[in-house]
Amino acid sequence: MGALFRRLDGWLFALLLLLAAAAIGYLSTRYAHEADWTANGRTSLSAESRAVLARLHGPVEIVSYANPQGNLRQTVAGFLQRYQAVKPDLGLRFVDPQQDPAKMRELGITVDGALILHYQGREQRLDELSERSLTNALERLLRGSDRIVAFVTGDGERRADGPGNADLGTFIAQLEGRGMRAVPLNFTQVTDVPQHTDLVVLASPALALPPGAVQALVRYVQGGGNLLWLTEPSNDDLGLAPLATALGVRVLPGVLVDGSGAALGLHDPRLIALGDYPPQAITRGFMLTTLFPQVSALAQVSQAGWAVKPFLRSSAQSWTEFHPIDNSKPSDIRFDPAAGELKGPLDFGFALSRLSPSPDKSEQRAVVIGDGDFLSNTFLGNGGNRALGERVFDWLLGDDKLVDLPPRGAPDRLIEISQAGLNTISFGFLLVLPLLLLLTGGLIAWRRRRR
């Protein structure tokens, strides 16, 4: 009898297991649940994409020009489900491009599966299906139109499209994906800043600007234009004193050095690392560390009608160093107040705003930063440099709703490990782990033989 009950128990357990599996399979067809346990939710929509969707008030229609043959339509629909889960009024409609070839040529549709996004009378075309490209397209819809950003050229400034270490090509390419268009501005070819320019950037000129170029910049600022001025440590104002006067700021002599950088492993005292920022719209909620290679401190000398707020400030261990620094030798620099050096904390980033003199704008904005290297191709990838630069441009262009978008990327893409730690991990995987497996297998075989 006991054997019969044990056999019945076994069959009953198997039957219940099958019923449970069938119930789970049935429920999985009726209800869907997804969980993303990865860092920063990288396999689902990023925090930035969610933030962009939250700022799109009203329905968004996406038209996909994909052939009905094949699985392309299913791929597009499956990809957009992540966006529709966050924004239910994001609609998707399919059009067969083979039904009206003339219309496709008129729309410029050349890629099977191309998307056209419609929002509040504006549209964006998209030929690539990825979260980065789609979120950028939604951000351009939110921005309204491409913003014209003119970069002053001709006097050794950092090139907006340059691949050199000191150029801004990588950063500007990313900005163009977000709805900004960089154009050169050479005052040997024009006498004034062209109309419909949304922002002028003066990025670290190496040579003195001609008086006509400086006066053109002053007229642009006095007329209500937005300006970003990236300056560098120098004892020469490069003829830009009239521009500094128009903004009510002064570039202080010397290079800013910070003695607290040694605790962070920075061997060059000219490297300024920031993790805390004065409160301002650009830095509101910004928690990333930024790195500035060579900084010139700034001072406010007059109001000039501007509301001036610092948003970059060095530590109390910093000062303006007048003597040259040679990193090939042990540093012996010391704060010398007798020479006129100034003790920190010192500001090196100003955000200026005032009621615009132009009747077409409500507010005029300008930013002066005592360093341009932090956005260069060499240093852009350090900490939050890129994210801070995007915030600066968004604020200058008046896109306040985009200033505090969460930074892109996962927080743990890089593993920092010493050589000793790497050797330990290698030793463990190559020797210790195989030995443990052999010992475990030998122990199991020995116990089985004893039975």
HUURFEN-V50898 format. One record per residue. N is the residue number from 1. SS is DSSP state (H for helix, E for strand, - for the rest). Layout:
N/SS, N/SS
This chain:
1/-, 2/H, 3/H, 4/H, 5/H, 6/H, 7/H, 8/H, 9/H, 10/H, 11/H, 12/H, 13/H, 14/H, 15/H, 16/H, 17/H, 18/H, 19/H, 20/H, 21/H, 22/H, 23/H, 24/H, 25/H, 26/H, 27/H, 28/H, 29/H, 30/H, 31/-, 32/-, 33/-, 34/-, 35/-, 36/-, 37/-, 38/-, 39/H, 40/H, 41/H, 42/-, 43/-, 44/-, 45/-, 46/-, 47/H, 48/H, 49/H, 50/H, 51/H, 52/H, 53/H, 54/H, 55/H, 56/-, 57/-, 58/-, 59/-, 60/E, 61/E, 62/E, 63/E, 64/E, 65/E, 66/-, 67/-, 68/-, 69/-, 70/-, 71/-, 72/H, 73/H, 74/H, 75/H, 76/H, 77/H, 78/H, 79/H, 80/H, 81/H, 82/H, 83/H, 84/H, 85/H, 86/H, 87/-, 88/-, 89/-, 90/E, 91/E, 92/E, 93/E, 94/E, 95/E, 96/-, 97/-, 98/-, 99/-, 100/-, 101/H, 102/H, 103/H, 104/H, 105/H, 106/H, 107/H, 108/-, 109/-, 110/-, 111/-, 112/-, 113/-, 114/E, 115/E, 116/E, 117/E, 118/E, 119/E, 120/-, 121/-, 122/E, 123/E, 124/E, 125/E, 126/E, 127/-, 128/-, 129/-, 130/-, 131/H, 132/H, 133/H, 134/H, 135/H, 136/H, 137/H, 138/H, 139/H, 140/H, 141/H, 142/H, 143/H, 144/-, 145/-, 146/-, 147/E, 148/E, 149/E, 150/E, 151/E, 152/E, 153/E, 154/-, 155/-, 156/-, 157/-, 158/-, 159/-, 160/-, 161/-, 162/-, 163/-, 164/-, 165/-, 166/-, 167/-, 168/-, 169/H, 170/H, 171/H, 172/H, 173/H, 174/H, 175/H, 176/H, 177/H, 178/-, 179/-, 180/E, 181/E, 182/E, 183/E, 184/E, 185/E, 186/E, 187/-, 188/-, 189/-, 190/-, 191/-, 192/-, 193/-, 194/-, 195/-, 196/-, 197/-, 198/-, 199/E, 200/E, 201/E, 202/E, 203/E, 204/-, 205/-, 206/-, 207/-, 208/-, 209/-, 210/-, 211/H, 212/H, 213/H, 214/H, 215/H, 216/H, 217/H, 218/H, 219/H, 220/H, 221/H, 222/H, 223/-, 224/-, 225/-, 226/-, 227/E, 228/E, 229/E, 230/E, 231/-, 232/-, 233/-, 234/-, 235/-, 236/-, 237/-, 238/-, 239/-, 240/-, 241/H, 242/H, 243/H, 244/H, 245/H, 246/H, 247/H, 248/-, 249/E, 250/E, 251/E, 252/-, 253/-, 254/-, 255/E, 256/E, 257/E, 258/E, 259/H, 260/H, 261/H, 262/H, 263/H, 264/H, 265/-, 266/-, 267/-, 268/-, 269/-, 270/-, 271/-, 272/E, 273/E, 274/E, 275/-, 276/-, 277/-, 278/-, 279/-, 280/-, 281/H, 282/H, 283/H, 284/-, 285/-, 286/-, 287/-, 288/-, 289/-, 290/E, 291/E, 292/E, 293/-, 294/-, 295/E, 296/-, 297/-, 298/E, 299/E, 300/E, 301/-, 302/-, 303/-, 304/-, 305/-, 306/-, 307/E, 308/E, 309/E, 310/E, 311/E, 312/E, 313/E, 314/-, 315/-, 316/-, 317/-, 318/E, 319/E, 320/E, 321/E, 322/-, 323/-, 324/-, 325/-, 326/-, 327/-, 328/-, 329/-, 330/-, 331/-, 332/-, 333/-, 334/-, 335/-, 336/-, 337/H, 338/H, 339/H, 340/-, 341/-, 342/-, 343/E, 344/-, 345/-, 346/-, 347/E, 348/E, 349/E, 350/E, 351/E, 352/E, 353/E, 354/E, 355/E, 356/-, 357/-, 358/-, 359/-, 360/-, 361/-, 362/-, 363/E, 364/E, 365/E, 366/E, 367/E, 368/E, 369/E, 370/-, 371/-, 372/-, 373/H, 374/H, 375/H, 376/-, 377/-, 378/-, 379/-, 380/-, 381/-, 382/-, 383/-, 384/-, 385/H, 386/H, 387/H, 388/H, 389/H, 390/H, 391/H, 392/H, 393/H, 394/H, 395/H, 396/H, 397/-, 398/-, 399/-, 400/H, 401/H, 402/H, 403/H, 404/-, 405/-, 406/-, 407/-, 408/-, 409/-, 410/-, 411/-, 412/-, 413/-, 414/-, 415/-, 416/-, 417/-, 418/-, 419/H, 420/H, 421/H, 422/H, 423/H, 424/H, 425/H, 426/H, 427/H, 428/H, 429/H, 430/H, 431/H, 432/H, 433/H, 434/H, 435/H, 436/H, 437/H, 438/H, 439/H, 440/H, 441/H, 442/H, 443/H, 444/H, 445/H, 446/H, 447/H, 448/H, 449/H, 450/H, 451/-
